[in-house]
């Protein structure tokens, strides 16, 4: 007999691009017959393990049966789980990653979720969540192991009683539930599509570690019960909850009965009972009038350890006691009626809000907003209390695994104790992102971790040493040694929010920009303030130093660039305010210092969402007056997002930008002429920030690399950029958004911070893996052929060849009788026609950029202009300049929403006269003759049109007869432009984001 045991092996740091491009595939393992028989016997024993009244007997209950390898030669995934033992994660040396970027370390964690203790004794091995990663952290050994598989931020986590099985779930599209083996660090089961709408808000694992209970995160919540040891992705049973129950965000199983569990929101507690007849629940009502007292909002619930009661903690410091209406009835009858549970009494324990409620053996344990941990017996009599002035509001309590033999605990030092009692050491976390270890024998609160409790948006790497500074919105500034993985120094700025950081080129000073507009110059070692400036009227968003430290500049939320200059005062050099200028009218995306080509003097540039690249003239600027040297509008429709100096890989110097349309552009550093437009990485969102990786002595100086971040990913790009998509690679790092990145001085690491997820991630770089991906992607033109629909052998390429050679005929005259010159090139003047024939309709500015790109491609080297282009270079030009995802119906509809109005049917329309006026007077103006010729071509030659030869003098009649008085987006795209539109979209006008171009090149 073979029993399949499905295991989903997923790893988020291996996900490149969107989840649709890289689906997660579960693995399937088979058990040996002996192991299968043992499991069947265990199932029969479980079925018999109920007394005459139906109460389950948990004697011998434990972890689910592990997969046993069929023979020693197979080894593999199942044997790794079977042979795993506690602590083995950190006993073996890790193999080097086969990916360009691999997660090496994580700082910070989600303080709204629990921190668990995995080990016993003096070990300090913690389990917690950082963004989309589950971290197993050996504090004393200064080691981490990362459980990676989620593509969304993890929303809930639970741990089995024996500390072996970890279940994590996330919230968002394509949400996952993953069960991990904490001994081996491997995923043993993955549930796809558990709650496809919004993901999971709460999860719990039963005492026997065989079942999971989950609650969805949407407005209409659904509760499901799963047996994760079965090879299925369907729940055993499920039910929907009423919206008036409130948002259920906590769930826990009854340790004495895996068929019973409880959940609660802030206002409602629900009791569940599941079995072969499905999942039933009861939701007892409780109000202030029930017991004539203020109950408060519910926090957490537990089952009593030796009665049929359940308890719920409240924000008013009370415990609500729940029990069946007939506590003397038969247990089976009570189990079958979850709706019979009622609140029997409310016990007032204290004034402080109870934030944590748990059960340990024969104790009921509470944690409160004041930082107190109290132990009660089954009668709710206080036995002991542990408190510390620096703990704060408690978020979780996790007890260490029991050790053999009694554990003595002294009550000395506790604030309210009765008699000495025995208990285990425990880990607690608070709302300020601090973790403590409490040794109950000596009442010792040891601080294990202290991280940022608010968003982390600012990081900067030291230019000469393995140090990194990170700042938080809570005012916490820390310097971390990323080689030794330890904090060196920290400082708190009370009531301040750190927005940006930057070291000076020598690494002696650290500049910090704050939300209140102030800028602090700090000593890089001690973090003591050397100078403070308050000249910005808004939050400082960027700070940067010149290469010689003579200047540093800031940008703020009021679109102002402020420059500070170093002067000699009292025998020492220090910075002072020099000048400022409100140079942009939209947010500033980047400020950048550089070096003059003909001297060693600094130059300063700023890039804004107003599409302007501005260079300032520092040499002629004076105190209080910042001069602008050049102001260039570098984009027509796209928004530039980031800026960097391009490495000197040729005789020409460039500035590199990336825009919102997934394009990277090279501009001449002197003329600001766009020299190249290239297709950038397309991993779900455009590049937000870029940094050139520093070179090392062992790397070829001509081999340079670029690090970048998108909305939720971090990636690497091989330079020079040429549009080859195999030259880039991206990995999910912060699903809720990346706020900043930094690179180490030696180019070995990339660091990212996730803003509101309060985490920093250290990524180790493996350039050999990236180079290998380029080699596997093909050489020469193969990567570019693959970007065409159908590739080199497809119909699209054949059409392109036909149009290319037709352009040769056209350039020599279609009706000429002279001998034709056979060539593999076409004149530059034919490029726009071939582009339009292939379904790409560039604007006049884009045409000029394309022609200049080809015309001056060899000018710096040869001094001559190029006048023709071959097929291979044309294909590169085409794939780099065309829209990354084609023209979508959504974009056309968005334009009509902006320019149009609502007609009687509620559709967004543009009046015919307004459309003709807009085409002639806005954007790139069309003359009346050009517009008439264009409309004649579009309408007179469309399939089914009336005749093909129309006089341009009949424009008025043409527009009256052929163009409706009110034009919708669908009429404009389908009837006027002749683009293919799906039938449902024609009828309903439903918004879609599918490409309207390149599907039919003739259109």
C-alpha positions, -999 to 999 in steps of 0.1 A, spaced: 0 0 0 14 34 -10 2 65 8 12 98 -10 24 126 12 25 159 -7 51 184 2 53 219 -13 88 230 -17 88 267 -24 114 294 -19 106 330 -24 142 341 -29 142 320 -60 111 338 -75 122 360 -103 94 383 -116 58 378 -110 43 346 -95 25 339 -128 59 335 -145 72 311 -119 44 289 -105 51 271 -73 50 233 -78 45 209 -49 66 178 -46 50 144 -40 67 117 -19 56 82 -11 58 64 22 73 31 27 47 3 33 58 0 69 54 37 76 20 37 59 8 7 79 20 24 111 0 55 102 -31 35 95 -27 18 128 -23 52 145 -55 64 128 -74 33 141 -61 39 176 -71 76 173 -106 65 163 -107 42 193 -92 68 215 -125 81 228 -142 70 260 -177 58 262 -190 94 263 -170 105 232 -143 125 249 -110 121 230 -82 104 249 -48 121 241 -26 94 256 1 88 231 -9 117 209 20 135 193 34 146 160 20 132 127 39 102 112 70 112 93 78 100 58 102 71 60 126 66 31 121 34 12 158 26 10 190 42 20 199 49 -16 170 72 -22 178 98 5 163 130 -9 138 153 6 118 127 27 149 114 43 160 149 53 128 153 72 129 118 86 164 121 99 161 156 112 169 163 149 167 195 170 196 219 164 207 204 131 200 236 112 231 252 126 254 222 126 260 219 89 279 244 68 257 262 43 265 257 6 269 287 -15 238 299 -32 232 292 -69 213 325 -72 226 360 -80 212 372 -47 206 352 -15 192 363 18 220 363 43 206 382 74 175 399 86 172 427 111 138 436 126 106 417 129 68 420 128 62 431 164 24 425 160 30 387 158 43 364 185 79 355 191 83 318 199 110 300 219 122 269 201 148 254 224 152 246 261 178 252 288 201 282 283 197 282 245 181 312 230 167 301 197 138 323 186 112 319 159 96 351 145 84 367 113 102 394 93 82 406 63 76 375 41 102 353 59 101 331 89 134 335 109 149 309 131 175 329 151 201 314 173 209 344 195 239 331 214 254 315 182 247 347 162 232 326 134 200 327 114 181 303 92 154 316 69 122 298 59 114 313 26 83 305 5 58 333 8 54 360 -18 32 382 4 38 395 39 32 368 65 1 376 85 0 348 111 22 320 125 17 291 149 39 264 164 31 229 175 33 218 211 66 199 205 81 229 187 87 209 155 60 220 131 56 256 121 26 268 101 27 302 84 2 320 63 1 353 44 -24 378 32 -27 390 -4 -30 376 -39 -19 339 -43 -18 335 -5 -1 304 8 -3 282 39 30 265 45 39 239 71 76 237 79 98 212 98 118 234 122 144 207 127 154 205 90 141 239 79 122 223 50 86 229 39 66 197 43 33 208 30 20 238 10 -17 247 6 -24 269 -24 -56 290 -28 -68 284 8 -85 317 10 -81 332 -25 -98 365 -19 -77 381 8 -55 355 24 -54 344 61 -59 365 92 -54 338 119 -41 303 121 -38 276 148 -25 241 150 -40 213 171 -24 197 201 -17 165 181 -2 187 153 -24 171 126 -50 198 120 -50 235 112 -77 260 117 -76 292 95 -97 323 93 -97 344 61 -87 380 61 -116 394 40 -147 413 50 -167 382 46 -146 358 67 -145 321 62 -132 295 88 -116 263 75 -102 232 91 -74 213 73 -56 180 78 -23 190 65 -9 155 65 -33 146 36 -23 152 0 -51 176 -7 -57 213 -9 -93 212 1 -104 218 37 -121 190 57 -149 215 65 -155 252 64 -182 278 72 -187 315 66 -191 340 95 -215 369 97 -200 404 93 -215 416 125 -192 392 144 -164 416 139 -130 409 124 -119 375 139 -81 377 143 -73 351 169 -79 314 170 -68 285 192 -76 247 195 -88 230 226 -57 211 238 -80 183 251 -101 180 220 -88 186 184 -124 189 171 -130 220 191 -115 255 188 -123 291 196 -118 325 179 -125 360 188 -126 396 175 -126 427 196 -163 423 203 -173 386 197 -161 352 208 -171 322 187 -169 285 196 -165 259 169 -171 221 167 -162 201 136 -166 165 126 -180 143 99 -212 164 98 -192 196 90 -183 227 110 -207 243 134 -203 273 156 -220 292 184 -216 329 190 -228 338 225 -238 374 231 -222 395 258 -229 431 266 -224 456 294 -259 448 306 -252 411 310 -232 415 342 -238 452 349 -201 460 344 -177 473 317 -163 442 299 -139 460 275 -126 447 242 -115 411 238 -79 403 232 -72 365 234 -90 334 244 -80 300 259 -95 268 270 -93 259 307 -68 231 314 -91 209 335 -127 220 330 -151 226 302 -147 264 306 -130 289 283 -115 322 292 -112 355 273 -90 385 283 -103 420 279 -89 455 277 -106 464 310 -84 439 329 -111 413 332 -115 376 323 -148 364 308 -155 329 318 -175 308 293 -192 275 299 -220 253 287 -255 260 299 -257 225 314 -223 218 328 -236 186 344 -247 171 311 -230 143 293 -197 154 276 -209 142 242 -240 162 245 -220 193 254 -197 188 225 -225 185 200 -239 219 210 -214 247 206 -242 272 205 -251 263 241 -220 281 255 -227 312 275 -207 337 296 -212 326 332 -192 353 349 -167 382 345 -137 382 368 -120 415 375 -83 407 378 -66 441 374 -70 476 360 -44 472 332 -55 458 298 -49 421 294 -30 417 261 -19 381 263 -37 351 277 -22 315 276 -22 283 295 9 265 308 4 231 323 -17 239 355 -13 277 352 -33 304 336 -8 331 325 -16 367 316 4 395 301 -8 431 303 -2 466 289 19 475 319 45 447 313 33 424 341 32 386 337 9 369 362 4 333 370 -29 320 383 -42 286 393 -73 270 380 -94 289 405 -79 322 392 -60 327 424 -28 347 419 4 326 424 31 349 411 38 381 391 69 391 372 74 427 361 101 450 350 99 488 344 113 486 309 91 459 295 60 479 283 29 464 267 33 427 262 25 411 228 34 375 233 47 350 259 64 318 248 77 292 274 108 272 268 106 235 262 104 215 295 136 202 308 139 169 326 137 172 364 121 199 385 129 235 379 131 256 410 121 292 410 125 318 437 99 344 442 124 370 454 122 402 435 87 396 421 62 424 427 33 402 439 39 366 448 23 342 472 42 309 475 72 298 455 62 276 426 79 258 397 77 270 361 98 273 330 118 302 317 100 321 290 105 346 261 83 376 259 79 404 233 64 438 236 48 464 214 81 483 212 97 455 191 119 443 221 123 407 231 132 396 267 142 363 282 129 358 317 147 333 340 121 325 366 147 312 391 161 346 396 136 370 381 161 382 356 148 401 325 175 398 299 170 419 267 175 395 238 166 418 208 157 454 204 146 466 170 128 496 154 92 498 164 83 521 135 90 523 98 127 520 87 132 541 56 168 552 58 201 532 53 236 541 43 268 520 40 301 532 52 325 539 23 355 521 38 343 497 65 317 469 70 293 492 88 258 502 80 237 529 95 199 526 96 173 550 109 137 546 119 106 568 121 107 562 159 140 582 161 162 551 166 196 553 148 219 523 148 252 514 133 256 477 125 287 457 116 274 435 88 304 412 88 303 404 125 265 408 126 264 429 157 253 465 166 282 489 174 264 520 186 229 534 188 212 567 196 176 578 201 163 611 188 132 617 209 101 627 190 120 627 157 116 607 125 147 598 105 140 601 68 174 597 51 211 590 58 244 595 40 281 591 49 307 616 37 332 601 12 359 596 40 334 580 64 341 605 92 307 620 93 271 608 90 244 632 78 208 625 89 177 641 75 145 643 96 108 647 90 108 681 107 132 695 81 163 695 102 196 680 92 222 666 117 259 661 110 270 633 133 303 618 142 303 585 124 317 565 154 300 580 184 268 594 166 272 626 186 260 657 169 286 680 154 263 704 136 225 709 132 207 728 105 171 738 102 166 754 68 141 730 51 104 738 53 94 702 48 106 666 55 141 660 42 139 632 17 175 630 2 210 639 14 242 635 -6 279 646 -3 302 658 -30 333 637 -38 356 661 -19 332 668 9 332 705 1 295 704 -3 265 684 8 230 689 -5 195 679 6 161 677 -11 128 680 8 91 676 4 86 712 -7 106 704 -39 135 725 -27 172 717 -31 194 731 -3 232 732 -6 257 734 24 293 744 19 323 736 41 341 767 54 370 774 78 357 786 112 379 790 143 407 770 128 385 740 118 365 732 87 328 727 91 297 731 69 274 760 68 242 768 49 251 781 14 220 785 -8 186 769 -17 162 769 -46 127 755 -51 137 741 -85 110 715 -91 72 716 -90 67 679 -83 85 656 -59 123 653 -62 133 617 -70 171 620 -67 200 644 -61 234 634 -73 269 649 -70 295 642 -97 328 655 -110 334 680 -139 349 663 -169 376 690 -174 384 695 -137 381 680 -102 353 704 -92 319 689 -81 287 692 -101 252 688 -87 221 674 -104 185 668 -93 158 648 -109 121 654 -103 87 638 -112 81 670 -132 104 653 -158 131 678 -154 168 671 -150 184 702 -135 222 709 -131 233 736 -108 263 759 -113 281 757 -79 310 778 -92 290 810 -98 264 804 -70 267 828 -41 256 829 -5 218 826 -6 216 823 -44 218 789 -61 223 792 -99 208 768 -124 232 758 -152 209 736 -173 172 727 -171 163 698 -194 129 681 -198 141 645 -204 108 627 -208 77 633 -228 51 610 -211 70 587 -187 80 598 -153 118 595 -144 122 577 -112 159 574 -105 194 586 -115 230 574 -115 264 581 -131 270 555 -158 304 538 -155 330 548 -181 326 518 -204 332 538 -236 347 570 -248 315 589 -241 302 597 -206 266 591 -197 240 597 -171 217 567 -165 180 571 -157 150 547 -153 114 557 -159 79 546 -151 76 528 -185 103 502 -177 128 521 -199 164 529 -190 180 559 -208 215 571 -213 221 609 -216 253 626 -226 267 642 -195 274 675 -213 246 680 -239 219 660 -220 210 645 -254 193 611 -251 218 588 -266 201 554 -260 168 541 -249 168 505 -236 143 480 -222 149 477 -185 140 448 -161 103 440 -163 94 424 -129 60 437 -121 69 474 -114 95 499 -127 129 505 -111 125 528 -81 162 533 -72 195 522 -87 231 520 -76 263 511 -94 281 483 -76 316 493 -65 345 475 -82 370 453 -65 406 445 -74 396 409 -85 369 420 -109 375 430 -145 371 468 -146 350 465 -178 326 442 -161 303 464 -141 270 457 -124 239 476 -112 218 470 -81 182 481 -82 149 479 -64 114 479 -77 82 482 -57 87 449 -39 119 433 -54 157 437 -53 177 428 -84 210 430 -103 217 441 -138 248 434 -159 263 465 -176 264 477 -203 226 478 -206 214 466 -240 178 453 -235 189 417 -230 164 405 -203 188 377 -193 212 402 -180 189 411 -150 175 391 -121 151 401 -94 139 386 -61 111 394 -38 124 412 -7 96 433 8 61 425 -5 46 456 11 72 479 -6 109 486 -6 118 520 7 156 521 1 187 502 -8 224 504 -2 255 485 -14 286 476 6 319 493 -1 334 462 -16 303 453 -37 297 420 -19 263 428 -4 231 447 -11 209 459 17 172 467 15 147 482 40 110 477 38 96 508 54 65 499 74 75 462 78 104 475 100 129 451 85 163 453 69 176 425 47 212 417 38 216 400 4 248 383 -6 258 388 -42 269 359 -65 280 375 -98 290 342 -113 254 330 -111 242 361 -129 268 357 -156 258 320 -160 222 331 -166 233 353 -195 253 325 -211 223 301 -208 200 328 -224 219 327 -257 245 347 -275 243 375 -300 208 381 -313 191 350 -297 178 370 -266 164 397 -289 147 372 -312 130 357 -282 115 390 -273 95 389 -306 62 372 -308 70 336 -320 107 341 -319 131 338 -349 108 313 -366 76 330 -359 52 348 -383 59 382 -367 96 380 -376 87 370 -411 65 400 -414 93 422 -401 117 409 -427 91 416 -454 85 451 -443 123 457 -439 130 447 -475 100 465 -488 115 496 -472 146 490 -493 124 490 -524 105 521 -512 138 540 -506 149 533 -542 115 540 -557 87 515 -562 83 521 -599 119 526 -609 133 508 -639 169 512 -629 191 484 -616 184 480 -578 212 480 -553 209 449 -531 217 457 -495 212 445 -460 205 480 -448 177 506 -450 181 544 -448 173 560 -414 144 578 -430 125 545 -434 128 535 -397 95 553 -386 75 536 -414 87 501 -406 81 507 -368 45 518 -376 40 488 -399 50 465 -370 23 481 -347 45 505 -328 34 541 -333 61 564 -318 56 601 -312 76 627 -332 99 631 -302 104 594 -299 112 592 -336 138 619 -332 154 600 -303 155 568 -323 171 585 -353 196 603 -331 205 571 -313 214 554 -346 229 585 -363 254 593 -335 261 557 -323 297 559 -337 303 596 -337 325 598 -306 348 570 -319 348 579 -357 335 615 -359 311 603 -386 273 599 -386 255 567 -394 230 569 -422 216 534 -425 207 504 -403 207 467 -408 180 442 -397 197 430 -365 202 466 -352 167 474 -362 153 446 -341 173 458 -311 160 493 -317 124 480 -320 124 459 -288 140 486 -268 118 515 -279 84 499 -282 61 500 -251 72 473 -227 37 458 -226 21 473 -256 -8 497 -257 -35 486 -233 -72 494 -235 -69 505 -199 -46 534 -209 -70 546 -236 -99 545 -212 -78 564 -186 -72 592 -212 -109 594 -219 -117 596 -182 -93 626 -180 -104 644 -212 -140 634 -215 -174 637 -198 -203 615 -188 -230 612 -214 -267 602 -208 -257 566 -205 -230 572 -180 -202 565 -205 -170 586 -207 -171 603 -241 -153 631 -259 -172 654 -282 -162 651 -319 -153 687 -322 -133 686 -289 -113 656 -302 -104 673 -334 -94 704 -315 -72 684 -290 -54 667 -319 -46 700 -335 -38 722 -304 -25 699 -276 5 677 -274 24 673 -306 2 695 -328 -12 682 -361 -20 706 -389 -54 706 -405 -40 688 -436 -22 662 -416 -53 655 -396 -74 652 -427 -49 628 -444 -47 607 -412 -84 604 -408 -88 597 -445 -64 568 -443 -79 554 -411 -115 557 -420 -115 555 -458 -94 523 -460 -107 504 -430 -124 470 -437 -160 477 -449 -153 514 -456 -169 532 -485 -142 538 -510 -105 543 -506 -99 576 -524 -112 606 -505 -102 642 -511 -86 660 -482 -108 690 -490 -138 670 -479 -126 667 -443 -157 684 -429 -181 660 -447 -159 631 -438 -159 639 -401 -196 645 -400 -204 612 -418 -178 589 -404 -171 600 -369 -199 599 -342 -208 630 -324 -198 614 -291 -168 591 -291 -161 565 -265 -127 548 -258 -140 517 -275 -152 536 -307 -119 554 -308 -97 523 -305 -119 499 -326 -136 520 -352 -112 548 -358 -78 533 -350 -88 499 -361 -72 481 -332 -85 446 -322 -107 447 -291 -122 417 -274 -160 413 -280 -170 415 -242 -150 447 -240 -169 462 -270 -202 455 -254 -196 465 -218 -165 487 -220 -150 466 -192 -115 477 -183 -88 453 -192 -50 455 -193 -44 434 -224 -22 445 -252 -39 460 -283 -6 461 -302 16 435 -317 -13 409 -318 -20 419 -354 9 438 -369 -12 448 -399 -34 470 -377 
